[in-house]
Structures are given as C-alpha cells and as structure tokens.
Amino acid sequence: MQERRTLQHDLQHALRSQQFELYYQPVVSTRTRHVRGFEALLRWRHSTRGVVLPSDFIPLAEEIGVIVSIGTWAIRQACAQAAIWPDDLTVAVNLSAVQLRGDALTDTVGDALVASGLAPHRLVLEITESVLLQDNQPTLSILHSLRRLGVRIAMDDFGTGYSSLSNLRAFPFDKIKIDGSFIKTVNKSAGSSNRTRCARAWSRLGIASAC
C-alpha cells in the first residue's frame, strides 16, 4: 500500500515534470513492405524506477483521474510530431475509456489538429473493446463527432473476449486490429463450417476474412 501511494504521488506530478515520452512503432504494409504510419506508444520515464510501461501505470492514472490530462498531452505531441513527417504517413494514438466519458475529447482533438496543422485523416484514434461495455449511445455520439472532424477510428485487439462481431456494426470503425488469440481460436475450431461462418460474418462487416 505504501508503494502504491508513492507511485500515485509520483504519477500526479509526472506530467508537470515532463516525465512522459512517446515512442513511435512503425506500421508496415505486408503487401508492399512500406511503412504506412506509426503508432504512438506512451512511456513514463520515472526518476528512480526508470521506464514504466503503460500496463503498470495507466489503470492507476484512470483511477485517480489524471488520465485525461496525460491523454491530452499524448494527442498533442503525436499530432505535432506527425505534422513534420511526409504527408502519406499516419499516426495512431490510443484512447482510454475514461477519455470517452464527457464532451471534452472532440475539442481536445480538434485543438491539437489546428495547433499542429496535421490533416485530420492522418490521425487514427484507437479504442479498446472495453469501450463497448459502456453506455453505447454517448460513446457513439463522441465517436461520430470525432469522425466529423475527419479523423479515423480503430478498434485495438479485437477478439480478447469483450465483444462480438455484431457489436462492431453499430460503431464507426475505419480499422479493426484483430488480436492474435482470436485467429488462433478460429483456426483451432472444429471443422471448416465454423471457419465458413466466421468468414461470412467478416464479409457482412465489409472486412477481408481473418479466417
């Protein structure tokens, strides 16, 4: 408990102390082998602990209410960085479910785009399946308002157990990142009929079969 309180105290001051960093992981086309864009990966460079991974601090940041400020910083930084890249490269930023509770996110994204001069279609905002567990209507409203800005919406790690294919039809996703565990489960399912049903389900969503 003492360690947790210490980490909470440090986290509350980390943004002001400029301890957060973004690393950029390339997204490569399997067909052309060309880099299509980058994913912004958040890291916390703690003064004594060294680099702290998101899995170790994001849940705490959500719990104590600082994730919105951290997320705003990440969006602004990613947009500013991508603005100096060639025009055909995109940047993807992960959103916390907490950031989708309220009306501030659309203004945050719009302000970041204006300040950086980044074309909206070059920004991809990624959400996790846990977002689908929230009240759908407010979440849908925010996602549609973001789409009206011109940004793209992606689901990250689909198939980890929260949602089904039918859930996806209600959300304005431009891209779905399928978790490896989902593919392995489909491939191990009994008989080709299951794979056929899977392929048809993806087809109804307008997505190339992952089966």
C-alpha positions in Angstrom: 0.0 0.0 0.0 2.9 2.3 0.8 4.4 1.6 -2.7 1.1 2.3 -4.3 0.7 5.6 -2.5 4.2 6.6 -3.5 3.5 5.7 -7.2 0.2 7.6 -7.1 2.0 10.7 -5.7 4.7 10.4 -8.4 2.2 10.0 -11.1 0.3 13.1 -10.2 3.5 15.1 -10.7 4.9 13.2 -13.7 3.2 15.3 -16.4 4.3 18.6 -14.8 7.8 17.2 -14.5 7.8 16.2 -18.2 8.5 12.5 -17.5 6.3 11.1 -20.2 7.6 10.2 -23.6 6.1 8.9 -26.9 7.8 6.1 -28.8 6.8 5.5 -32.4 6.3 2.0 -33.6 6.1 1.6 -37.4 3.1 0.2 -39.2 4.3 -1.8 -42.2 2.2 -3.0 -45.2 2.6 -6.7 -45.6 2.0 -6.3 -49.3 4.4 -3.6 -50.2 6.7 -3.7 -47.1 6.5 0.1 -47.0 5.9 2.0 -43.8 2.3 3.3 -43.7 2.5 5.2 -40.5 3.3 4.9 -36.8 1.7 4.0 -33.5 2.4 6.4 -30.6 3.4 4.3 -27.5 3.3 6.1 -24.2 6.1 5.5 -21.7 6.8 7.0 -18.2 10.4 7.7 -17.5 10.4 7.7 -13.7 13.2 9.5 -12.0 14.2 6.4 -9.9 12.3 3.4 -11.4 13.4 4.0 -15.0 10.9 3.4 -17.8 7.5 2.4 -16.6 5.2 0.6 -19.0 1.5 1.6 -19.6 0.2 -1.6 -18.1 1.8 -0.6 -14.8 0.5 3.0 -14.6 -2.5 3.5 -16.9 -5.0 1.7 -14.6 -3.8 3.9 -11.7 -3.9 7.0 -13.8 -7.5 6.2 -14.7 -8.4 5.6 -11.1 -7.0 8.9 -9.7 -8.3 11.0 -12.6 -5.1 12.1 -14.3 -5.5 10.0 -17.5 -7.4 12.8 -19.3 -4.5 15.2 -18.9 -2.0 12.6 -19.9 -4.1 11.6 -22.9 -4.5 15.2 -24.0 -0.7 15.6 -23.8 -0.2 12.5 -25.9 -2.6 13.6 -28.6 -1.0 17.0 -28.9 2.5 15.5 -29.0 1.7 12.9 -31.6 0.0 15.4 -33.9 2.9 17.8 -33.6 5.4 15.0 -34.5 3.3 13.6 -37.4 3.0 17.1 -38.9 6.7 17.1 -39.8 6.5 13.6 -41.4 5.8 13.0 -45.1 2.1 13.5 -46.0 1.4 9.9 -46.6 2.2 8.7 -43.1 -0.4 8.4 -40.3 -0.1 8.4 -36.5 -2.2 6.3 -34.2 -2.9 7.3 -30.6 -4.6 5.0 -28.0 -7.6 6.4 -26.1 -8.6 5.4 -22.6 -12.2 4.6 -22.0 -12.2 7.4 -19.4 -11.4 9.9 -22.1 -14.7 9.0 -23.8 -16.8 10.0 -20.8 -17.7 13.6 -21.5 -17.6 16.1 -24.3 -14.1 17.4 -24.0 -12.4 14.8 -26.2 -13.7 16.2 -29.5 -12.4 19.7 -28.6 -9.1 18.3 -27.5 -8.6 16.5 -30.8 -9.7 19.5 -32.8 -7.4 21.9 -31.0 -4.5 19.5 -31.4 -5.1 19.3 -35.2 -5.3 23.0 -35.6 -2.3 23.7 -33.4 -0.1 21.2 -35.3 -1.5 21.7 -38.8 -1.9 18.0 -39.2 -4.5 16.9 -41.8 -7.3 15.1 -39.8 -7.3 11.9 -42.0 -3.7 11.3 -40.8 -4.7 10.8 -37.2 -6.1 7.4 -36.1 -7.6 7.2 -32.6 -7.6 3.6 -31.2 -10.1 2.4 -28.6 -10.2 -1.0 -26.9 -13.0 -3.5 -26.6 -13.8 -2.4 -23.1 -15.3 0.8 -24.5 -18.1 -1.3 -26.0 -19.1 -2.3 -22.4 -20.1 1.3 -21.6 -23.3 3.0 -22.4 -23.3 2.8 -26.2 -25.2 5.9 -27.1 -22.9 8.6 -25.5 -19.9 6.7 -26.8 -21.3 6.5 -30.3 -22.1 10.2 -30.2 -18.5 11.1 -29.3 -17.0 8.7 -31.9 -19.3 10.2 -34.6 -18.3 13.7 -33.7 -14.6 12.7 -34.0 -15.4 11.2 -37.4 -16.9 14.5 -38.4 -13.6 16.1 -37.7 -12.1 13.8 -40.4 -10.0 11.6 -38.1 -10.1 7.8 -38.3 -11.3 5.4 -35.6 -9.8 2.0 -35.0 -10.5 -0.8 -32.6 -7.5 -2.3 -30.9 -7.1 -6.0 -30.0 -10.5 -7.2 -31.1 -11.2 -10.8 -30.0 -9.9 -10.6 -26.4 -13.3 -11.6 -25.0 -15.4 -8.4 -24.5 -17.4 -8.1 -27.7 -18.8 -9.9 -30.7 -18.9 -9.2 -34.4 -22.5 -7.9 -34.0 -21.3 -5.1 -31.7 -19.0 -3.8 -34.3 -21.7 -2.9 -36.8 -23.0 -0.1 -34.6 -19.7 1.7 -34.3 -18.0 3.8 -36.9 -14.7 1.9 -37.1 -12.4 2.5 -40.0 -10.0 -0.2 -38.9 -10.1 -3.3 -36.7 -6.9 -4.7 -35.3 -7.5 -8.4 -34.6 -5.8 -9.9 -31.6 -3.7 -13.0 -32.4 -5.6 -15.1 -29.8 -8.8 -14.6 -31.9 -7.2 -16.0 -35.0 -5.7 -19.0 -33.1 -9.1 -19.8 -31.6 -10.8 -19.7 -35.0 -8.1 -21.9 -36.6 -8.5 -24.5 -33.8 -12.3 -24.7 -34.0 -13.7 -27.9 -35.2 -14.5 -28.4 -38.9 -14.5 -26.0 -41.8 -18.1 -24.9 -41.2 -17.0 -22.7 -38.3 -14.4 -21.0 -40.4 -17.0 -20.5 -43.1 -19.4 -18.8 -40.7 -16.6 -16.7 -39.5 -15.7 -15.6 -43.0 -19.3 -14.7 -43.7 -19.5 -12.7 -40.6 -16.5 -10.6 -41.5 -17.9 -10.3 -45.0 -21.1 -8.7 -43.7 -18.9 -6.1 -42.0 -17.1 -5.4 -45.2 -13.8 -6.7 -43.9 -11.5 -9.1 -45.6 -11.8 -12.5 -43.9 -9.5 -13.3 -41.0 -10.5 -16.9 -41.0 
